């Protein structure tokens, strides 16, 4: 949601993961939409994203990204955003460091993303800027556990410097990988991508999230961990049992996981849907041709989904369901493609019910 009135705007900088060309930005947009935050994308340069939000929304925006995102690595509040030259050090000296730090300890970290300035030393920038801040504030330096982390990013000739609001630890997703769950299935999606799909569905805390082809429960786990009420199921009894076991392992309620056929959904008034239907070698469609299965499911999903809400569906490239989705009333909001291996490219469709 865009807004007018730049006099009330604060800028946040986000360091994206860069592991996919389009999904990190799409995930940020979806999270802010889901949380009802009005924002503008002011600049994107490679992995660096500058987002404008209202002054009073800075904390909520940072918290939403840090709590939900999988393909963002860092969030900060911009103090300086300028073309890189010696003048940026003058700008740093002009900041009211005594007020900004208020006696708290600090450290300076810098990330050089390459481009025209790849030869610039991040350590030298940290040393010089740290010296300026120390002289202007008299605040103590604490390199191991500072009260306030000052963060800079340099890419080509763009210099961004500000207060680091937090990092997203990739290790939390590593802990939830399929091999680390009580019930394992080889077709299970990695938790990072599962979290992205949940975010793309604009799922919100307290609302009902549905995965009708739940498999071992990866998407439901990620939805549950951001506070959604979980619903879903599978046509295979052992998958339903395994998904329930996995949900319980992560402290989530498995009561909404049932044995069902996704072509006859037993759910109504669902707020968000994201799903990865069976199509790999280790998956089964019970001999129903995949295009037919997906079309039957989309009709059911449309009926179950609340108005103006979103369905995210993953299909192999070459299986066309977009045109059918349009005929039953969905709008295609976005499409993303992700190459898995030589013979499989995932197509991620984001559909919105009219």
C-alpha positions in Angstrom: 0.0 0.0 0.0 1.5 3.3 -1.1 1.0 6.5 0.8 1.5 10.3 0.2 3.1 12.8 2.6 6.9 12.3 2.5 7.3 14.8 5.4 6.1 12.0 7.7 8.2 9.3 6.1 11.1 7.4 7.6 13.3 5.2 5.5 14.3 1.6 6.3 17.0 -0.4 4.6 16.7 -4.1 4.0 19.5 -6.4 3.0 17.9 -9.1 0.9 19.3 -12.6 0.7 19.8 -12.6 -3.1 19.0 -16.3 -3.4 16.3 -15.7 -6.0 15.8 -12.8 -8.4 12.2 -11.9 -7.6 11.0 -13.7 -4.5 12.8 -11.6 -1.7 11.1 -8.4 -2.9 7.8 -10.1 -3.4 8.0 -11.5 0.1 8.6 -8.1 1.6 5.7 -6.6 -0.3 3.4 -9.5 0.9 4.4 -9.2 4.5 3.7 -5.4 4.6 0.4 -5.9 2.8 -0.6 -8.6 5.2 0.2 -6.4 8.2 -1.7 -3.5 6.8 1.4 -1.2 6.7 1.4 1.6 4.2 4.7 1.8 2.5 6.6 2.9 -0.6 9.5 1.0 -2.3 11.9 3.9 -2.7 14.9 2.2 -4.2 16.2 -1.3 -5.0 19.8 -1.9 -5.9 20.7 -5.5 -6.2 20.2 -6.9 -2.6 19.6 -3.5 -1.1 16.0 -2.3 -0.6 15.0 1.1 0.7 11.4 1.2 2.1 9.5 4.4 3.1 7.0 4.1 6.0 5.2 6.5 8.3 7.2 7.7 11.3 4.9 5.9 13.7 5.2 2.6 11.7 9.0 2.2 11.9 9.0 -0.2 14.8 6.0 -2.3 13.6 7.5 -2.5 10.1 10.9 -3.7 11.4 9.2 -6.2 13.8 7.0 -7.6 11.0 9.9 -8.2 8.6 12.2 -9.7 11.4 9.5 -12.0 12.7 8.2 -13.2 9.3 10.7 -13.0 6.5 12.8 -15.8 5.2 14.6 -14.1 2.3 15.7 -10.9 4.1 18.9 -10.9 6.2 18.8 -7.5 7.9 16.6 -4.5 8.7 17.8 -1.0 9.7 16.7 2.6 9.9 18.4 4.9 7.4 20.4 7.9 8.8 22.3 8.7 5.6 21.7 7.7 2.0 24.0 9.4 -0.4 26.4 8.9 -3.3 29.7 7.7 -1.9 32.5 10.3 -1.5 34.5 11.9 1.2 31.4 14.1 1.9 29.6 11.2 3.5 32.1 11.4 6.4 31.1 15.1 6.8 27.5 14.0 6.9 28.3 11.5 9.6 30.0 14.1 11.7 26.9 16.3 11.5 24.6 13.8 13.1 23.6 14.4 16.7 25.4 11.4 18.1 25.0 12.3 21.7 21.2 12.2 21.3 21.2 9.1 19.0 23.3 7.0 21.3 22.5 8.6 24.7 25.4 7.0 26.4 24.7 3.5 25.0 27.6 1.4 23.8 27.9 1.0 20.0 29.8 -0.8 17.3 30.0 -0.2 13.5 29.7 -2.9 10.9 29.9 -2.4 7.2 28.9 -4.6 4.2 30.4 -3.9 0.8 28.2 -5.6 -1.8 30.6 -5.1 -4.7 30.1 -3.3 -8.0 32.2 -0.2 -8.7 33.4 0.0 -5.1 34.3 -3.7 -4.5 37.9 -2.7 -3.6 36.8 -0.6 -0.7 37.7 -2.1 2.7 34.8 -2.7 5.0 37.2 -2.9 7.9 38.7 0.5 7.1 35.2 2.1 6.8 34.3 0.6 10.2 37.5 2.0 11.8 37.1 5.5 10.3 33.4 5.8 11.0 33.7 4.3 14.5 36.3 6.9 15.3 34.1 9.7 14.2 31.1 8.4 16.2 33.3 7.9 19.3 34.7 11.4 19.1 31.3 13.0 18.6 29.4 11.0 21.2 32.0 9.8 23.8 29.9 6.6 23.9 31.7 3.4 24.7 32.6 1.0 22.0 31.6 -2.6 22.5 32.5 -4.9 19.5 31.0 -8.1 20.9 27.6 -7.1 22.3 26.8 -3.4 21.7 23.6 -1.7 22.8 23.3 -0.1 19.4 24.7 -1.6 16.1 25.5 1.0 13.5 25.3 -0.6 10.0 26.6 0.6 6.7 26.1 -0.8 3.2 28.0 0.2 0.1 27.0 -0.9 -3.4 28.5 0.8 -6.4 28.3 4.5 -5.5 25.4 4.2 -3.1 26.3 4.7 0.6 23.6 3.8 3.1 24.3 4.1 6.9 22.0 3.8 9.8 20.9 1.9 12.9 20.6 -1.9 12.6 17.2 -3.0 13.9 18.0 -6.7 13.7 19.2 -9.7 11.7 17.2 -12.7 10.7 19.1 -15.9 11.7 19.2 -18.4 9.0 19.8 -21.1 11.6 16.2 -21.1 12.7 15.2 -22.4 9.3 18.0 -25.0 9.3 16.6 -26.4 12.6 13.3 -27.1 10.9 14.6 -28.8 7.8 12.7 -32.0 6.9 15.6 -34.3 8.0 15.3 -32.8 11.5 11.6 -33.5 12.0 10.1 -36.6 13.6 8.3 -37.6 10.4 10.4 -37.3 7.2 9.2 -37.5 3.5 11.6 -37.0 0.6 9.1 -34.6 -1.2 9.0 -32.2 1.8 9.7 -28.5 1.0 12.5 -26.7 2.7 11.3 -24.4 5.5 12.7 -21.2 3.9 10.6 -21.6 0.8 7.6 -22.8 2.8 7.8 -19.6 4.8 8.0 -17.5 1.7 4.9 -19.2 0.3 3.0 -18.6 3.5 4.0 -14.9 3.4 3.0 -14.6 -0.3 -0.5 -15.8 0.7 -0.8 -12.7 3.0 -1.6 -14.9 6.0 -2.1 -13.1 9.2 -1.8 -13.9 12.9 -5.0 -15.4 14.3 -6.5 -16.1 10.8 -7.1 -19.5 9.2 -4.3 -20.8 6.9 -5.0 -23.8 4.7 -2.7 -26.3 3.0 -5.0 -28.9 1.3 -2.0 -30.9 0.0 -0.2 -30.8 3.3 2.2 -33.7 2.9 4.5 -33.8 6.0 3.2 -30.4 7.1 6.0 -28.0 6.2 3.8 -25.1 5.1 1.5 -25.5 8.1 4.5 -25.4 10.5 5.6 -22.1 9.0 2.1 -20.6 9.2 1.6 -21.8 12.7 4.9 -20.2 13.8 3.7 -16.8 12.7 0.5 -17.2 14.7 -2.0 -18.6 12.1 -4.7 -21.1 13.0 -3.8 -24.1 11.0 -6.1 -26.2 8.7 -5.1 -28.8 6.1 -4.9 -32.4 5.2 -3.9 -35.0 2.7 -5.5 -37.9 0.9 -3.0 -40.3 2.4 -3.6 -41.4 6.0 0.1 -41.9 6.8 0.8 -38.3 5.6 -1.9 -36.9 7.9 -0.5 -38.8 10.8 3.0 -37.6 10.0 2.0 -34.0 9.6 0.2 -34.0 12.9 3.3 -35.5 14.6 5.5 -32.8 13.0 3.2 -30.0 14.1 3.1 -31.3 17.7 6.9 -31.5 17.7 7.0 -27.7 17.1 4.4 -27.0 19.7 1.6 -26.4 17.2 -2.0 -27.6 17.4 -2.7 -30.4 14.9 -6.4 -30.4 15.4 -7.2 -28.8 12.0 -5.4 -31.5 10.0 -7.7 -34.0 8.5 -7.9 -36.8 6.0 -9.5 -35.4 2.9 -9.5 -35.2 -0.9 -8.5 -31.7 -2.1 -11.1 -31.9 -4.8 -13.8 -31.9 -2.1 -12.6 -29.5 0.6 -14.3 -29.8 4.0 -13.4 -26.2 4.8 -15.1 -22.8 4.6 -14.2 -19.2 5.3 -10.5 -19.7 4.9 -8.3 -16.6 5.1 -5.2 -17.7 3.2 -4.2 -20.8 1.1 -0.7 -21.9 0.1 0.1 -25.3 -1.2 2.5 -27.5 -3.1 0.4 -30.2 -4.8 2.0 -33.6 -5.6 4.0 -33.8 -8.8 7.4 -35.2 -8.0 8.6 -38.8 -8.3 8.0 -39.5 -4.6 4.5 -38.0 -4.7 1.1 -39.5 -5.7 -2.0 -38.0 -7.4 -3.9 -41.3 -7.0 -3.8 -41.7 -10.8 -5.7 -38.4 -11.4 -3.9 -36.4 -14.2 -2.2 -33.4 -12.5 -4.0 -30.7 -14.6 -7.4 -32.2 -13.8 -6.5 -32.5 -10.1 -5.3 -28.8 -10.0 -8.4 -27.5 -11.8 -10.8 -29.4 -9.4 -8.8 -28.1 -6.5 -8.8 -24.5 -7.6 -12.6 -24.6 -7.9 -12.8 -25.8 -4.4 -10.3 -23.3 -3.2 -12.2 -20.4 -4.7 -15.3 -21.5 -2.8 -13.5 -22.0 0.5 -11.5 -18.7 0.4 -12.8 -15.5 1.9 -13.4 -12.6 -0.6 -10.3 -10.6 -1.7 -7.9 -13.1 -0.1 -5.0 -15.0 -1.7 -4.1 -18.5 -2.9 -0.5 -19.5 -3.6 -0.1 -22.6 -5.7 3.1 -24.3 -6.9 3.1 -26.2 -10.2 5.7 -27.6 -12.5 6.5 -25.4 -15.5 4.3 -26.6 -18.4 1.3 -27.5 -16.3 -1.0 -24.5 -17.2 -3.7 -23.6 -14.6 -3.6 -19.8 -14.8 -6.2 -19.5 -17.6 -8.5 -21.8 -15.7 -8.0 -19.8 -12.5 -9.1 -16.6 -14.4 -12.3 -18.3 -15.7 -13.5 -19.1 -12.2 -12.9 -15.6 -10.8 -9.3 -15.5 -9.6 -6.9 -12.6 -10.6 -3.3 -13.6 -11.2 -1.3 -11.2 -9.0 2.2 -12.5 -9.6 4.1 -15.4 -11.1 7.6 -16.5 -10.0 9.8 -19.3 -11.4 12.3 -21.3 -9.5 14.6 -23.8 -11.1 15.0 -26.9 -8.9 17.1 -29.1 -11.3 17.5 -29.7 -15.0 14.1 -31.4 -15.4 12.0 -29.4 -12.9 11.2 -25.7 -12.7 8.7 -24.6 -10.1 6.0 -22.1 -11.1 4.6 -20.1 -8.2 1.3 -18.5 -8.9 -0.3 -15.9 -6.6 -4.0 -15.7 -7.1 -6.5 -13.3 -5.5 -10.2 -14.0 -5.2 -12.3 -11.2 -6.6 
